[in-house]
Amino acid sequence: MERWISRVAVVTGASSGIGAAIVKDLAKTGMVAVGLARRVELIEQLRKDVPEDAAKRLHAIKCDVSNQDDIDAAFKQVEDQFGGCDVLVNNAGIVRTVPLLDVNNSADIKSVLATNVTGLVLCSQRAYQSMVKRSVDGHIIHISSIVGHMVPNHPNLNVYPASKHAVKAITETMRHEMRDAGKKIKVTSISPGGVRTEILQGVGLPADMPLLDPHDISEAVLYTLGTPPRVQVHEIIIKPAGERI
């Protein structure tokens, strides 16, 4: 991680769960860690959880990644205040627990796709252009899901699995485009199984289902960033021990 010291990492959905763990850990490694979220006050409270020197490197910007104007404004602020984005972690994601074939749920479908797919792409575009503009061999990491590799027989996940299948395809499309453009920017997808976070509320998981801790996913991000330039990590799948899917 030495080459990333004092470089700028942007983490979406950083107010809680996986995103909060990642933004704190990146600040502790010496990076300037910028958390984006709608609940910006929760990111600011994370400074209490890290050493004083890391707290000075942890910053918060209000941003709803389903809103392009918010994304544009947030990345402009990153450029103006910190010089640009060297690492992007696309963590923001939502699920809507209504049956896919029910009528009158178009708003739920659109909100999931706007956050999990369109928002991820738009943030990646801004980060990539920032890296290219400054000739930075940066890294884009998507926090996806195990349901991006299969569709579990679990009710009311709606288009959430489809959105994560899209992330898998988007990751490879980005890798092809970066390679063909002659860039050394990396792109990686990390697909966790169940993680103990807010997103699982209302999903109706079994009480005894094994779950990962958000820190487990953050450690995978640190590993990926710590690989040498010759290493391209395409995909990491992380399951809690004993998970059945």
DOLO-164565 format. One line per field, with one value per residue (C-alpha): x, y negated, z. Coordinates in pm, 1 decimal. Layout:
<sites>
px = (X  ...)
py = (Y  ...)
pz = (Z  ...)
</sites>
This chain:
<sites>
px = (0.0  301.7  249.7  -96.7  12.9  -124.7  -317.0  -691.7  -952.3  -1323.8  -1567.2  -1938.2  -2201.0  -1954.9  -2199.5  -2231.9  -2152.3  -1894.4  -1836.8  -1772.2  -1522.2  -1341.3  -1316.6  -1180.1  -924.6  -803.9  -754.0  -556.8  -324.0  -226.0  -461.4  -681.5  -1017.3  -1325.4  -1658.5  -1966.0  -2315.6  -2656.9  -2617.6  -2297.6  -2317.6  -2262.1  -1935.1  -1818.1  -1884.7  -1649.0  -1353.3  -1411.7  -1332.5  -983.4  -655.3  -615.1  -380.2  -622.1  -918.2  -751.3  -742.8  -1106.9  -1345.7  -1717.5  -1910.3  -2286.6  -2381.4  -2670.0  -2517.0  -2856.6  -2841.9  -2600.0  -2585.6  -2475.8  -2205.2  -2076.2  -2066.7  -1896.6  -1616.0  -1563.2  -1521.6  -1273.7  -1075.3  -1087.8  -1011.7  -782.1  -651.2  -842.9  -934.8  -666.1  -878.7  -1255.4  -1449.4  -1804.6  -1978.0  -2318.1  -2602.7  -2966.3  -3222.8  -3601.2  -3786.1  -4098.5  -4192.9  -4059.8  -4390.5  -4606.2  -4742.3  -4683.0  -4325.4  -4152.1  -4015.3  -3841.5  -3695.2  -3567.5  -3412.3  -3216.8  -3083.9  -3006.2  -2794.7  -2643.0  -2576.6  -2604.8  -2451.9  -2162.4  -2091.7  -2115.7  -1883.0  -1639.5  -1645.5  -1555.9  -1283.1  -1134.8  -1122.0  -952.8  -690.2  -627.4  -607.4  -331.2  -159.0  -233.2  -230.5  -528.6  -770.5  -1149.3  -1308.1  -1672.0  -1831.5  -2070.9  -2236.1  -2240.8  -2584.1  -2402.4  -2283.0  -2604.5  -2966.5  -3065.6  -3404.9  -3498.1  -3816.4  -3844.7  -3494.7  -3652.0  -3387.6  -3105.0  -2943.9  -2984.6  -2811.4  -2516.1  -2497.9  -2471.8  -2179.2  -1995.5  -2035.7  -1953.2  -1630.3  -1508.6  -1622.9  -1421.9  -1117.3  -1133.3  -1169.7  -878.1  -654.7  -744.3  -677.7  -330.6  -399.2  -258.6  -559.3  -697.0  -1058.5  -1170.7  -1501.6  -1539.3  -1843.8  -1934.2  -2190.4  -2404.7  -2256.3  -2394.2  -2510.5  -2823.9  -2903.3  -3013.0  -3289.1  -3624.8  -3476.8  -3597.1  -3279.5  -3276.5  -3175.5  -2892.3  -2748.9  -2371.7  -2263.5  -1942.0  -1827.9  -1783.8  -1416.6  -1372.9  -1460.2  -1241.0  -945.7  -1011.3  -1001.0  -666.6  -528.3  -638.0  -486.8  -166.2  -94.4  199.1  138.9  186.2  -113.2  -469.3  -727.5  -1046.3  -1281.4  -1281.0  -1568.1  -1594.2  -1842.5  -1894.9  -1797.7  -2102.6  -2301.5  -2535.1  -2570.3)
py = (0.0  -232.5  -367.9  -488.2  -698.2  -1053.8  -952.9  -1015.6  -741.3  -802.3  -556.5  -568.3  -462.8  -533.8  -621.7  -269.7  97.9  198.7  -155.0  -287.5  -8.4  -75.5  -452.6  -419.1  -157.0  -357.7  -664.1  -451.9  -332.8  -693.2  -768.1  -1074.6  -898.4  -1079.4  -921.3  -996.1  -936.1  -1091.9  -1078.3  -1278.4  -1338.9  -966.7  -976.9  -1272.0  -1070.8  -798.5  -1022.3  -922.8  -560.6  -614.7  -754.0  -1132.6  -1136.8  -921.2  -1136.3  -1435.0  -1239.8  -1127.0  -1360.3  -1357.3  -1483.6  -1466.0  -1269.9  -1054.2  -835.3  -788.1  -1160.0  -1260.5  -1624.0  -1505.4  -1287.0  -1569.2  -1809.2  -1559.2  -1473.4  -1840.2  -1902.0  -1613.6  -1768.1  -2122.3  -2026.3  -1724.8  -1732.0  -1436.1  -1071.5  -800.2  -513.5  -468.4  -213.8  -181.2  -51.0  -225.8  18.5  70.1  350.4  327.4  625.7  634.8  917.0  855.1  943.4  720.0  416.7  56.6  118.5  -63.5  -326.8  -52.9  103.3  -228.9  -326.5  -0.6  -25.3  -396.8  -332.1  11.0  -18.2  -368.5  -539.0  -293.0  -362.1  -741.1  -747.9  -524.2  -757.7  -1057.9  -871.6  -725.4  -1063.3  -1211.4  -936.4  -972.8  -1352.4  -1328.7  -1017.6  -818.7  -438.1  -422.7  -153.3  -118.5  138.9  243.4  394.4  637.6  950.5  1327.7  1288.6  1139.5  1493.6  1683.1  1614.1  1753.5  1907.7  1633.6  1425.0  1053.7  964.8  805.3  670.8  676.0  994.4  857.5  534.7  730.8  946.5  615.7  512.7  831.4  749.7  381.5  473.6  676.4  412.1  150.2  377.3  429.2  55.5  -32.2  229.7  121.2  -241.9  -143.6  -244.5  -68.6  -153.4  155.5  257.0  522.6  664.3  796.1  1017.5  1088.5  1333.4  1219.3  929.8  793.9  452.6  237.6  364.0  699.9  544.9  664.9  924.4  1205.1  1408.6  1708.7  1615.8  1870.3  1768.2  1713.9  1360.3  1177.6  863.5  542.5  544.6  873.5  692.0  395.2  631.4  761.2  403.1  344.7  668.1  572.9  226.0  370.6  595.0  494.3  327.7  659.9  816.1  771.5  905.5  955.3  1091.7  1189.7  1398.7  1403.2  1623.9  1667.4  2014.2  2237.3  2027.9  2249.5  2047.4)
pz = (0.0  15.2  -334.3  -235.9  62.9  28.8  -285.4  -307.2  -271.5  -325.6  -164.6  -247.3  3.6  284.2  561.6  704.7  660.9  402.0  276.2  627.2  695.3  366.9  401.9  756.6  660.5  360.8  580.1  826.9  547.7  472.2  184.9  160.3  193.6  62.5  150.1  -59.9  76.1  121.2  500.7  505.1  880.0  943.5  749.5  955.1  1271.4  1147.3  1234.3  1596.2  1510.0  1367.8  1503.3  1497.3  1199.3  996.6  1100.9  933.8  606.1  619.3  438.2  357.9  54.7  24.3  -287.2  -407.1  -678.1  -842.0  -929.8  -1205.6  -1091.4  -746.6  -900.3  -1119.7  -825.5  -594.8  -836.3  -915.5  -544.2  -523.4  -808.4  -670.3  -309.1  -342.9  -700.3  -840.8  -784.5  -780.6  -644.5  -669.4  -466.4  -598.9  -289.5  -294.8  -347.0  -254.4  -265.1  -281.7  -137.1  -352.4  -593.3  -942.1  -1110.6  -893.6  -1074.2  -966.0  -853.0  -1138.4  -897.6  -696.7  -1010.2  -1140.3  -806.3  -780.4  -1134.6  -1098.7  -789.0  -850.3  -1224.2  -1369.2  -1065.6  -1065.1  -1432.1  -1399.0  -1097.0  -1284.4  -1584.8  -1370.4  -1183.0  -1501.3  -1674.3  -1367.2  -1375.2  -1748.5  -1726.4  -1465.7  -1610.5  -1294.5  -1301.6  -1069.2  -961.4  -977.8  -747.3  -763.3  -453.9  -618.8  -473.2  -492.3  -654.1  -952.5  -1028.2  -958.7  -868.2  -528.3  -471.1  -227.5  -261.3  -317.8  -434.2  -740.7  -984.0  -728.5  -869.8  -1223.3  -1120.1  -984.7  -1297.9  -1483.5  -1262.5  -1359.5  -1729.8  -1676.5  -1497.3  -1793.9  -2044.3  -1855.4  -1843.0  -2220.6  -2285.7  -2054.9  -2216.6  -2569.6  -2473.8  -2354.2  -1994.1  -1689.8  -1476.1  -1302.7  -1246.1  -999.3  -880.0  -524.9  -469.1  -106.2  19.4  309.8  507.5  833.0  704.5  680.8  331.4  474.4  684.9  558.8  323.7  548.0  586.2  821.5  1174.7  1171.8  835.1  860.0  772.2  697.6  876.4  672.0  771.3  582.2  259.2  342.9  383.4  30.8  -99.0  74.5  -69.5  -419.8  -396.0  -254.9  -553.0  -775.5  -1114.6  -1296.7  -1113.9  -1241.2  -995.8  -1197.3  -936.3  -569.5  -431.6  -53.4  129.8  501.1  615.7  601.3  354.3  151.3  -168.6)
</sites>
